[in-house]
Amino acid sequence: MICLEREEFLLLAGKYKDTVYRVALNALGSPHDADDIVQETLLRLWKRSEPFDSEAHAKNWLIRVALNLCKNVFRAPWRKHLPLEELDAAAVFDTPEQSALFAQVMALPEKYRTILYLFYYEEYSVREIASLLKISETAVTTRLSRARQALKSKLTEVG
């Protein structure tokens, strides 16, 4: 039985560690902090005793834990923000346009970055995002709209 739990942990960790990293990087803007969040999230997964109802439940749980840990990082007195120039150098992009878009997204407030990431990259629905973030669907729709508008405005200024 312990072996099965270990196998389940290894399967979930292997499948979702990159997703957790991207969520944390998106929320925090620091590759080092994102690595720490991944480690802490996987540690909590390892310690979890209750089984998941489904794979979607496991993924949602991991993202929720990662987002909560990110919020804790923002509250920490030692929190330091990595300059966008350093973050840009740490991330790998296929084109300069992707790099520029990433810089503009990272310049948005965290609540907008998270919504954009979950909607466009993780392909969650508005209802699923509302459940993950524990906010109303209306709030998700509003933030998504404001995030798109802010990003459009920033891209218009740059372009």
TIVO-2410 file (N, C-alpha, C; in nm, 3 decimals):
# residues 159
REC num residu      c1      c2      c3 atome chaine
REC   1      M   0.082  -0.120   0.000     N      A
REC   1      M   0.000   0.000   0.000    CA      A
REC   1      M   0.087   0.126   0.000     C      A
REC   2      I   0.194   0.128   0.075     N      A
REC   2      I   0.284   0.243   0.076    CA      A
REC   2      I   0.344   0.263  -0.063     C      A
REC   3      C   0.372   0.153  -0.130     N      A
REC   3      C   0.429   0.161  -0.264    CA      A
REC   3      C   0.332   0.229  -0.361     C      A
REC   4      L   0.204   0.195  -0.350     N      A
REC   4      L   0.103   0.255  -0.437    CA      A
REC   4      L   0.095   0.406  -0.414     C      A
REC   5      E   0.098   0.448  -0.288     N      A
REC   5      E   0.096   0.590  -0.257    CA      A
REC   5      E   0.220   0.658  -0.315     C      A
REC   6      R   0.333   0.592  -0.304     N      A
REC   6      R   0.458   0.646  -0.359    CA      A
REC   6      R   0.447   0.659  -0.511     C      A
REC   7      E   0.391   0.556  -0.572     N      A
REC   7      E   0.373   0.559  -0.718    CA      A
REC   7      E   0.279   0.671  -0.759     C      A
REC   8      E   0.172   0.689  -0.684     N      A
REC   8      E   0.077   0.796  -0.714    CA      A
REC   8      E   0.145   0.933  -0.699     C      A
REC   9      F   0.222   0.948  -0.592     N      A
REC   9      F   0.296   1.073  -0.571    CA      A
REC   9      F   0.390   1.099  -0.689     C      A
REC  10      L   0.468   0.999  -0.727     N      A
REC  10      L   0.564   1.017  -0.836    CA      A
REC  10      L   0.493   1.050  -0.967     C      A
REC  11      L   0.380   0.986  -0.990     N      A
REC  11      L   0.303   1.013  -1.112    CA      A
REC  11      L   0.252   1.157  -1.113     C      A
REC  12      L   0.190   1.200  -1.002     N      A
REC  12      L   0.135   1.336  -0.995    CA      A
REC  12      L   0.246   1.441  -0.996     C      A
REC  13      A   0.353   1.415  -0.922     N      A
REC  13      A   0.465   1.510  -0.917    CA      A
REC  13      A   0.528   1.526  -1.054     C      A
REC  14      G   0.551   1.416  -1.121     N      A
REC  14      G   0.610   1.423  -1.255    CA      A
REC  14      G   0.521   1.492  -1.356     C      A
REC  15      K   0.392   1.470  -1.344     N      A
REC  15      K   0.298   1.526  -1.440    CA      A
REC  15      K   0.272   1.675  -1.419     C      A
REC  16      Y   0.270   1.721  -1.292     N      A
REC  16      Y   0.225   1.857  -1.264    CA      A
REC  16      Y   0.330   1.951  -1.207     C      A
REC  17      K   0.453   1.906  -1.190     N      A
REC  17      K   0.554   1.996  -1.132    CA      A
REC  17      K   0.580   2.116  -1.224     C      A
REC  18      D   0.578   2.096  -1.354     N      A
REC  18      D   0.598   2.209  -1.446    CA      A
REC  18      D   0.482   2.307  -1.440     C      A
REC  19      T   0.362   2.256  -1.427     N      A
REC  19      T   0.244   2.342  -1.415    CA      A
REC  19      T   0.253   2.425  -1.287     C      A
REC  20      V   0.289   2.361  -1.177     N      A
REC  20      V   0.304   2.432  -1.050    CA      A
REC  20      V   0.412   2.539  -1.062     C      A
REC  21      Y   0.523   2.504  -1.129     N      A
REC  21      Y   0.631   2.602  -1.148    CA      A
REC  21      Y   0.583   2.723  -1.226     C      A
REC  22      R   0.510   2.699  -1.336     N      A
REC  22      R   0.462   2.810  -1.419    CA      A
REC  22      R   0.363   2.897  -1.342     C      A
REC  23      V   0.276   2.835  -1.264     N      A
REC  23      V   0.181   2.913  -1.182    CA      A
REC  23      V   0.258   3.000  -1.084     C      A
REC  24      A   0.357   2.942  -1.017     N      A
REC  24      A   0.435   3.017  -0.918    CA      A
REC  24      A   0.520   3.126  -0.984     C      A
REC  25      L   0.581   3.096  -1.096     N      A
REC  25      L   0.660   3.197  -1.168    CA      A
REC  25      L   0.571   3.311  -1.212     C      A
REC  26      N   0.454   3.278  -1.261     N      A
REC  26      N   0.359   3.379  -1.305    CA      A
REC  26      N   0.317   3.467  -1.187     C      A
REC  27      A   0.292   3.406  -1.074     N      A
REC  27      A   0.245   3.482  -0.957    CA      A
REC  27      A   0.356   3.564  -0.893     C      A
REC  28      L   0.476   3.508  -0.886     N      A
REC  28      L   0.583   3.571  -0.809    CA      A
REC  28      L   0.684   3.647  -0.894     C      A
REC  29      G   0.703   3.605  -1.017     N      A
REC  29      G   0.799   3.673  -1.104    CA      A
REC  29      G   0.943   3.636  -1.077     C      A
REC  30      S   0.969   3.541  -0.991     N      A
REC  30      S   1.105   3.502  -0.956    CA      A
REC  30      S   1.123   3.351  -0.976     C      A
REC  31      P   1.218   3.312  -1.061     N      A
REC  31      P   1.244   3.169  -1.080    CA      A
REC  31      P   1.286   3.099  -0.950     C      A
REC  32      H   1.360   3.168  -0.866     N      A
REC  32      H   1.406   3.108  -0.741    CA      A
REC  32      H   1.290   3.085  -0.645     C      A
REC  33      D   1.203   3.184  -0.634     N      A
REC  33      D   1.085   3.169  -0.548    CA      A
REC  33      D   0.993   3.061  -0.604     C      A
REC  34      A   0.981   3.055  -0.735     N      A
REC  34      A   0.896   2.954  -0.798    CA      A
REC  34      A   0.949   2.813  -0.768     C      A
REC  35      D   1.080   2.796  -0.771     N      A
REC  35      D   1.139   2.666  -0.735    CA      A
REC  35      D   1.103   2.628  -0.592     C      A
REC  36      D   1.110   2.725  -0.501     N      A
REC  36      D   1.076   2.700  -0.362    CA      A
REC  36      D   0.930   2.659  -0.347     C      A
REC  37      I   0.843   2.725  -0.423     N      A
REC  37      I   0.700   2.693  -0.417    CA      A
REC  37      I   0.675   2.552  -0.469     C      A
REC  38      V   0.745   2.513  -0.575     N      A
REC  38      V   0.730   2.377  -0.628    CA      A
REC  38      V   0.770   2.276  -0.521     C      A
REC  39      Q   0.883   2.298  -0.457     N      A
REC  39      Q   0.929   2.205  -0.354    CA      A
REC  39      Q   0.829   2.195  -0.239     C      A
REC  40      E   0.782   2.308  -0.193     N      A
REC  40      E   0.687   2.308  -0.080    CA      A
REC  40      E   0.554   2.244  -0.121     C      A
REC  41      T   0.508   2.270  -0.242     N      A
REC  41      T   0.383   2.211  -0.290    CA      A
REC  41      T   0.396   2.060  -0.299     C      A
REC  42      L   0.508   2.012  -0.354     N      A
REC  42      L   0.528   1.868  -0.366    CA      A
REC  42      L   0.546   1.802  -0.229     C      A
REC  43      L   0.606   1.873  -0.137     N      A
REC  43      L   0.618   1.821  -0.001    CA      A
REC  43      L   0.479   1.804   0.061     C      A
REC  44      R   0.393   1.901   0.040     N      A
REC  44      R   0.256   1.891   0.092    CA      A
REC  44      R   0.179   1.778   0.023     C      A
REC  45      L   0.207   1.757  -0.106     N      A
REC  45      L   0.145   1.645  -0.177    CA      A
REC  45      L   0.192   1.514  -0.114     C      A
REC  46      W   0.320   1.504  -0.086     N      A
REC  46      W   0.377   1.383  -0.027    CA      A
REC  46      W   0.312   1.353   0.109     C      A
REC  47      K   0.287   1.459   0.187     N      A
REC  47      K   0.230   1.442   0.321    CA      A
REC  47      K   0.079   1.420   0.320     C      A
REC  48      R   0.015   1.445   0.207     N      A
REC  48      R  -0.131   1.433   0.198    CA      A
REC  48      R  -0.172   1.288   0.221     C      A
REC  49      S  -0.271   1.270   0.305     N      A
REC  49      S  -0.315   1.134   0.337    CA      A
REC  49      S  -0.445   1.096   0.266     C      A
REC  50      E  -0.523   1.195   0.227     N      A
REC  50      E  -0.651   1.166   0.162    CA      A
REC  50      E  -0.631   1.144   0.012     C      A
REC  51      P  -0.701   1.047  -0.044     N      A
REC  51      P  -0.689   1.025  -0.189    CA      A
REC  51      P  -0.766   1.133  -0.267     C      A
REC  52      F  -0.729   1.151  -0.390     N      A
REC  52      F  -0.798   1.245  -0.477    CA      A
REC  52      F  -0.913   1.175  -0.546     C      A
REC  53      D  -1.020   1.251  -0.574     N      A
REC  53      D  -1.136   1.195  -0.643    CA      A
REC  53      D  -1.105   1.164  -0.788     C      A
REC  54      S  -1.022   1.249  -0.848     N      A
REC  54      S  -0.990   1.235  -0.989    CA      A
REC  54      S  -0.857   1.306  -1.017     C      A
REC  55      E  -0.809   1.291  -1.137     N      A
REC  55      E  -0.686   1.360  -1.175    CA      A
REC  55      E  -0.708   1.512  -1.179     C      A
REC  56      A  -0.827   1.554  -1.222     N      A
REC  56      A  -0.858   1.698  -1.224    CA      A
REC  56      A  -0.859   1.753  -1.080     C      A
REC  57      H  -0.909   1.675  -0.987     N      A
REC  57      H  -0.908   1.716  -0.847    CA      A
REC  57      H  -0.765   1.733  -0.798     C      A
REC  58      A  -0.678   1.642  -0.834     N      A
REC  58      A  -0.537   1.650  -0.794    CA      A
REC  58      A  -0.470   1.775  -0.852     C      A
REC  59      K  -0.494   1.801  -0.980     N      A
REC  59      K  -0.435   1.918  -1.045    CA      A
REC  59      K  -0.485   2.046  -0.980     C      A
REC  60      N  -0.615   2.055  -0.957     N      A
REC  60      N  -0.672   2.174  -0.894    CA      A
REC  60      N  -0.616   2.193  -0.753     C      A
REC  61      W  -0.601   2.083  -0.679     N      A
REC  61      W  -0.547   2.091  -0.544    CA      A
REC  61      W  -0.404   2.144  -0.547     C      A
REC  62      L  -0.323   2.093  -0.639     N      A
REC  62      L  -0.183   2.138  -0.649    CA      A
REC  62      L  -0.175   2.287  -0.684     C      A
REC  63      I  -0.257   2.332  -0.776     N      A
REC  63      I  -0.256   2.473  -0.815    CA      A
REC  63      I  -0.304   2.560  -0.698     C      A
REC  64      R  -0.407   2.516  -0.629     N      A
REC  64      R  -0.459   2.592  -0.514    CA      A
REC  64      R  -0.352   2.604  -0.405     C      A
REC  65      V  -0.284   2.495  -0.376     N      A
REC  65      V  -0.177   2.497  -0.275    CA      A
REC  65      V  -0.066   2.592  -0.320     C      A
REC  66      A  -0.026   2.583  -0.446     N      A
REC  66      A   0.081   2.670  -0.498    CA      A
REC  66      A   0.040   2.818  -0.487     C      A
REC  67      L  -0.082   2.851  -0.524     N      A
REC  67      L  -0.127   2.990  -0.516    CA      A
REC  67      L  -0.131   3.039  -0.372     C      A
REC  68      N  -0.174   2.954  -0.281     N      A
REC  68      N  -0.175   2.993  -0.139    CA      A
REC  68      N  -0.033   3.015  -0.088     C      A
REC  69      L   0.059   2.930  -0.128     N      A
REC  69      L   0.198   2.947  -0.087    CA      A
REC  69      L   0.256   3.076  -0.147     C      A
REC  70      C   0.216   3.109  -0.269     N      A
REC  70      C   0.261   3.235  -0.331    CA      A
REC  70      C   0.211   3.355  -0.250     C      A
REC  71      K   0.088   3.348  -0.205     N      A
REC  71      K   0.035   3.457  -0.122    CA      A
REC  71      K   0.117   3.472   0.005     C      A
REC  72      N   0.158   3.359   0.063     N      A
REC  72      N   0.242   3.365   0.183    CA      A
REC  72      N   0.376   3.432   0.154     C      A
REC  73      V   0.430   3.408   0.037     N      A
REC  73      V   0.559   3.470   0.001    CA      A
REC  73      V   0.542   3.622  -0.005     C      A
REC  74      F   0.432   3.669  -0.061     N      A
REC  74      F   0.408   3.814  -0.069    CA      A
REC  74      F   0.397   3.877   0.069     C      A
REC  75      R   0.351   3.801   0.165     N      A
REC  75      R   0.336   3.853   0.301    CA      A
REC  75      R   0.467   3.854   0.379     C      A
REC  76      A   0.564   3.776   0.332     N      A
REC  76      A   0.691   3.763   0.405    CA      A
REC  76      A   0.768   3.894   0.403     C      A
REC  77      P   0.827   3.932   0.516     N      A
REC  77      P   0.901   4.059   0.522    CA      A
REC  77      P   1.028   4.059   0.437     C      A
REC  78      W   1.082   3.943   0.407     N      A
REC  78      W   1.205   3.935   0.330    CA      A
REC  78      W   1.181   3.935   0.179     C      A
REC  79      R   1.054   3.941   0.139     N      A
REC  79      R   1.019   3.934  -0.003    CA      A
REC  79      R   1.092   4.039  -0.084     C      A
REC  80      K   1.161   3.994  -0.186     N      A
REC  80      K   1.231   4.084  -0.278    CA      A
REC  80      K   1.180   4.056  -0.419     C      A
REC  81      H   1.160   4.159  -0.494     N      A
REC  81      H   1.115   4.142  -0.632    CA      A
REC  81      H   1.236   4.137  -0.725     C      A
REC  82      L   1.235   4.042  -0.814     N      A
REC  82      L   1.340   4.030  -0.913    CA      A
REC  82      L   1.311   4.128  -1.026     C      A
REC  83      P   1.408   4.209  -1.067     N      A
REC  83      P   1.384   4.302  -1.178    CA      A
REC  83      P   1.344   4.225  -1.304     C      A
REC  84      L   1.255   4.284  -1.383     N      A
REC  84      L   1.208   4.218  -1.505    CA      A
REC  84      L   1.324   4.184  -1.599     C      A
REC  85      E   1.428   4.265  -1.600     N      A
REC  85      E   1.542   4.237  -1.687    CA      A
REC  85      E   1.606   4.103  -1.651     C      A
REC  86      E   1.620   4.075  -1.523     N      A
REC  86      E   1.678   3.948  -1.479    CA      A
REC  86      E   1.583   3.833  -1.510     C      A
REC  87      L   1.453   3.855  -1.490     N      A
REC  87      L   1.356   3.752  -1.516    CA      A
REC  87      L   1.353   3.720  -1.665     C      A
REC  88      D   1.357   3.823  -1.747     N      A
REC  88      D   1.361   3.803  -1.891    CA      A
REC  88      D   1.478   3.716  -1.932     C      A
REC  89      A   1.594   3.740  -1.871     N      A
REC  89      A   1.713   3.663  -1.904    CA      A
REC  89      A   1.700   3.519  -1.857     C      A
REC  90      A   1.623   3.496  -1.749     N      A
REC  90      A   1.609   3.362  -1.694    CA      A
REC  90      A   1.511   3.277  -1.775     C      A
REC  91      A   1.416   3.340  -1.841     N      A
REC  91      A   1.316   3.268  -1.917    CA      A
REC  91      A   1.364   3.247  -2.060     C      A
REC  92      V   1.319   3.138  -2.120     N      A
REC  92      V   1.360   3.106  -2.256    CA      A
REC  92      V   1.238   3.122  -2.348     C      A
REC  93      F   1.255   3.199  -2.454     N      A
REC  93      F   1.146   3.222  -2.548    CA      A
REC  93      F   1.193   3.191  -2.689     C      A
REC  94      D   1.098   3.154  -2.775     N      A
REC  94      D   1.131   3.122  -2.913    CA      A
REC  94      D   1.154   3.246  -2.997     C      A
REC  95      T   1.080   3.354  -2.965     N      A
REC  95      T   1.090   3.475  -3.046    CA      A
REC  95      T   1.100   3.598  -2.956     C      A
REC  96      P   1.151   3.709  -3.011     N      A
REC  96      P   1.154   3.833  -2.933    CA      A
REC  96      P   1.013   3.882  -2.897     C      A
REC  97      E   0.914   3.852  -2.982     N      A
REC  97      E   0.777   3.893  -2.955    CA      A
REC  97      E   0.724   3.823  -2.829     C      A
REC  98      Q   0.757   3.694  -2.814     N      A
REC  98      Q   0.713   3.621  -2.695    CA      A
REC  98      Q   0.778   3.679  -2.570     C      A
REC  99      S   0.903   3.715  -2.583     N      A
REC  99      S   0.975   3.776  -2.471    CA      A
REC  99      S   0.912   3.910  -2.432     C      A
REC 100      A   0.879   3.990  -2.532     N      A
REC 100      A   0.816   4.120  -2.507    CA      A
REC 100      A   0.678   4.103  -2.443     C      A
REC 101      L   0.601   4.007  -2.492     N      A
REC 101      L   0.469   3.981  -2.436    CA      A
REC 101      L   0.482   3.936  -2.291     C      A
REC 102      F   0.578   3.848  -2.264     N      A
REC 102      F   0.600   3.801  -2.128    CA      A
REC 102      F   0.633   3.918  -2.035     C      A
REC 103      A   0.719   4.007  -2.079     N      A
REC 103      A   0.756   4.124  -1.997    CA      A
REC 103      A   0.634   4.209  -1.966     C      A
REC 104      Q   0.547   4.227  -2.063     N      A
REC 104      Q   0.427   4.308  -2.042    CA      A
REC 104      Q   0.328   4.238  -1.948     C      A
REC 105      V   0.314   4.108  -1.961     N      A
REC 105      V   0.226   4.033  -1.871    CA      A
REC 105      V   0.281   4.040  -1.729     C      A
REC 106      M   0.412   4.026  -1.712     N      A
REC 106      M   0.473   4.030  -1.579    CA      A
REC 106      M   0.462   4.169  -1.516     C      A
REC 107      A   0.442   4.271  -1.597     N      A
REC 107      A   0.428   4.407  -1.545    CA      A
REC 107      A   0.286   4.432  -1.491     C      A
REC 108      L   0.194   4.343  -1.523     N      A
REC 108      L   0.056   4.356  -1.472    CA      A
REC 108      L   0.051   4.318  -1.325     C      A
REC 109      P  -0.049   4.368  -1.252     N      A
REC 109      P  -0.067   4.326  -1.113    CA      A
REC 109      P  -0.088   4.173  -1.105     C      A
REC 110      E  -0.049   4.115  -0.994     N      A
REC 110      E  -0.053   3.969  -0.977    CA      A
REC 110      E  -0.192   3.911  -1.000     C      A
REC 111      K  -0.296   3.979  -0.956     N      A
REC 111      K  -0.432   3.924  -0.972    CA      A
REC 111      K  -0.470   3.912  -1.119     C      A
REC 112      Y  -0.415   3.998  -1.204     N      A
REC 112      Y  -0.443   3.987  -1.348    CA      A
REC 112      Y  -0.355   3.882  -1.414     C      A
REC 113      R  -0.228   3.876  -1.374     N      A
REC 113      R  -0.136   3.775  -1.430    CA      A
REC 113      R  -0.190   3.635  -1.405     C      A
REC 114      T  -0.236   3.610  -1.283     N      A
REC 114      T  -0.285   3.477  -1.247    CA      A
REC 114      T  -0.406   3.439  -1.331     C      A
REC 115      I  -0.500   3.531  -1.344     N      A
REC 115      I  -0.620   3.505  -1.424    CA      A
REC 115      I  -0.582   3.475  -1.569     C      A
REC 116      L  -0.496   3.558  -1.628     N      A
REC 116      L  -0.454   3.535  -1.767    CA      A
REC 116      L  -0.386   3.400  -1.783     C      A
REC 117      Y  -0.298   3.368  -1.689     N      A
REC 117      Y  -0.226   3.241  -1.698    CA      A
REC 117      Y  -0.321   3.122  -1.692     C      A
REC 118      L  -0.409   3.123  -1.593     N      A
REC 118      L  -0.499   3.009  -1.578    CA      A
REC 118      L  -0.595   2.996  -1.695     C      A
REC 119      F  -0.639   3.108  -1.749     N      A
REC 119      F  -0.735   3.105  -1.860    CA      A
REC 119      F  -0.669   3.064  -1.992     C      A
REC 120      Y  -0.557   3.128  -2.026     N      A
REC 120      Y  -0.497   3.104  -2.157    CA      A
REC 120      Y  -0.397   2.989  -2.162     C      A
REC 121      Y  -0.319   2.971  -2.057     N      A
REC 121      Y  -0.216   2.868  -2.062    CA      A
REC 121      Y  -0.262   2.734  -2.005     C      A
REC 122      E  -0.337   2.738  -1.897     N      A
REC 122      E  -0.387   2.614  -1.837    CA      A
REC 122      E  -0.525   2.577  -1.891     C      A
REC 123      E  -0.587   2.670  -1.965     N      A
REC 123      E  -0.715   2.650  -2.032    CA      A
REC 123      E  -0.828   2.614  -1.935     C      A
REC 124      Y  -0.826   2.679  -1.818     N      A
REC 124      Y  -0.936   2.663  -1.724    CA      A
REC 124      Y  -1.051   2.752  -1.768     C      A
REC 125      S  -1.172   2.708  -1.736     N      A
REC 125      S  -1.290   2.789  -1.765    CA      A
REC 125      S  -1.303   2.895  -1.656     C      A
REC 126      V  -1.390   2.992  -1.679     N      A
REC 126      V  -1.415   3.097  -1.581    CA      A
REC 126      V  -1.466   3.033  -1.451     C      A
REC 127      R  -1.553   2.936  -1.462     N      A
REC 127      R  -1.609   2.868  -1.344    CA      A
REC 127      R  -1.497   2.798  -1.266     C      A
REC 128      E  -1.407   2.730  -1.337     N      A
REC 128      E  -1.298   2.658  -1.270    CA      A
REC 128      E  -1.201   2.756  -1.201     C      A
REC 129      I  -1.173   2.868  -1.268     N      A
REC 129      I  -1.084   2.969  -1.208    CA      A
REC 129      I  -1.148   3.026  -1.082     C      A
REC 130      A  -1.277   3.053  -1.088     N      A
REC 130      A  -1.348   3.106  -0.971    CA      A
REC 130      A  -1.337   3.009  -0.854     C      A
REC 131      S  -1.350   2.882  -0.882     N      A
REC 131      S  -1.339   2.781  -0.778    CA      A
REC 131      S  -1.197   2.774  -0.722     C      A
REC 132      L  -1.098   2.778  -0.809     N      A
REC 132      L  -0.958   2.773  -0.767    CA      A
REC 132      L  -0.919   2.892  -0.680     C      A
REC 133      L  -0.961   3.011  -0.723     N      A
REC 133      L  -0.922   3.133  -0.653    CA      A
REC 133      L  -1.019   3.172  -0.542     C      A
REC 134      K  -1.127   3.097  -0.532     N      A
REC 134      K  -1.229   3.123  -0.431    CA      A
REC 134      K  -1.286   3.265  -0.442     C      A
REC 135      I  -1.319   3.301  -0.566     N      A
REC 135      I  -1.385   3.428  -0.595    CA      A
REC 135      I  -1.503   3.399  -0.685     C      A
REC 136      S  -1.589   3.497  -0.707     N      A
REC 136      S  -1.707   3.474  -0.790    CA      A
REC 136      S  -1.669   3.469  -0.939     C      A
REC 137      E  -1.756   3.407  -1.017     N      A
REC 137      E  -1.735   3.401  -1.161    CA      A
REC 137      E  -1.736   3.542  -1.220     C      A
REC 138      T  -1.820   3.629  -1.165     N      A
REC 138      T  -1.826   3.768  -1.210    CA      A
REC 138      T  -1.691   3.836  -1.188     C      A
REC 139      A  -1.630   3.811  -1.073     N      A
REC 139      A  -1.499   3.870  -1.044    CA      A
REC 139      A  -1.394   3.819  -1.142     C      A
REC 140      V  -1.400   3.691  -1.175     N      A
REC 140      V  -1.306   3.635  -1.272    CA      A
REC 140      V  -1.324   3.702  -1.407     C      A
REC 141      T  -1.449   3.713  -1.452     N      A
REC 141      T  -1.479   3.776  -1.581    CA      A
REC 141      T  -1.432   3.921  -1.583     C      A
REC 142      T  -1.456   3.991  -1.474     N      A
REC 142      T  -1.414   4.131  -1.465    CA      A
REC 142      T  -1.262   4.143  -1.469     C      A
REC 143      R  -1.194   4.061  -1.390     N      A
REC 143      R  -1.047   4.066  -1.388    CA      A
REC 143      R  -0.988   4.027  -1.523     C      A
REC 144      L  -1.048   3.928  -1.586     N      A
REC 144      L  -1.000   3.885  -1.718    CA      A
REC 144      L  -1.015   3.998  -1.819     C      A
REC 145      S  -1.129   4.065  -1.815     N      A
REC 145      S  -1.153   4.178  -1.905    CA      A
REC 145      S  -1.055   4.291  -1.878     C      A
REC 146      R  -1.036   4.324  -1.751     N      A
REC 146      R  -0.943   4.432  -1.715    CA      A
REC 146      R  -0.799   4.394  -1.749     C      A
REC 147      A  -0.765   4.268  -1.731     N      A
REC 147      A  -0.629   4.223  -1.765    CA      A
REC 147      A  -0.605   4.234  -1.914     C      A
REC 148      R  -0.702   4.192  -1.993     N      A
REC 148      R  -0.688   4.203  -2.139    CA      A
REC 148      R  -0.674   4.349  -2.181     C      A
REC 149      Q  -0.756   4.436  -2.122     N      A
REC 149      Q  -0.752   4.579  -2.155    CA      A
REC 149      Q  -0.617   4.639  -2.115     C      A
REC 150      A  -0.570   4.606  -1.996     N      A
REC 150      A  -0.441   4.659  -1.950    CA      A
REC 150      A  -0.328   4.609  -2.038     C      A
REC 151      L  -0.331   4.483  -2.075     N      A
REC 151      L  -0.227   4.426  -2.162    CA      A
REC 151      L  -0.234   4.489  -2.301     C      A
REC 152      K  -0.354   4.507  -2.352     N      A
REC 152      K  -0.370   4.572  -2.482    CA      A
REC 152      K  -0.314   4.713  -2.480     C      A
REC 153      S  -0.342   4.785  -2.373     N      A
REC 153      S  -0.293   4.921  -2.358    CA      A
REC 153      S  -0.140   4.924  -2.353     C      A
REC 154      K  -0.081   4.833  -2.276     N      A
REC 154      K   0.065   4.826  -2.264    CA      A
REC 154      K   0.129   4.788  -2.398     C      A
REC 155      L   0.068   4.696  -2.469     N      A
REC 155      L   0.124   4.652  -2.597    CA      A
REC 155      L   0.112   4.761  -2.703     C      A
REC 156      T   0.005   4.840  -2.696     N      A
REC 156      T  -0.013   4.953  -2.788    CA      A
REC 156      T   0.095   5.057  -2.764     C      A
REC 157      E   0.127   5.083  -2.637     N      A
REC 157      E   0.233   5.180  -2.602    CA      A
REC 157      E   0.368   5.134  -2.656     C      A
REC 158      V   0.397   5.004  -2.642     N      A
REC 158      V   0.526   4.950  -2.684    CA      A
REC 158      V   0.536   4.944  -2.835     C      A
REC 159      G   0.428   4.898  -2.900     N      A
REC 159      G   0.427   4.873  -3.043    CA      A
REC 159      G   0.421   4.999  -3.120     C      A
***
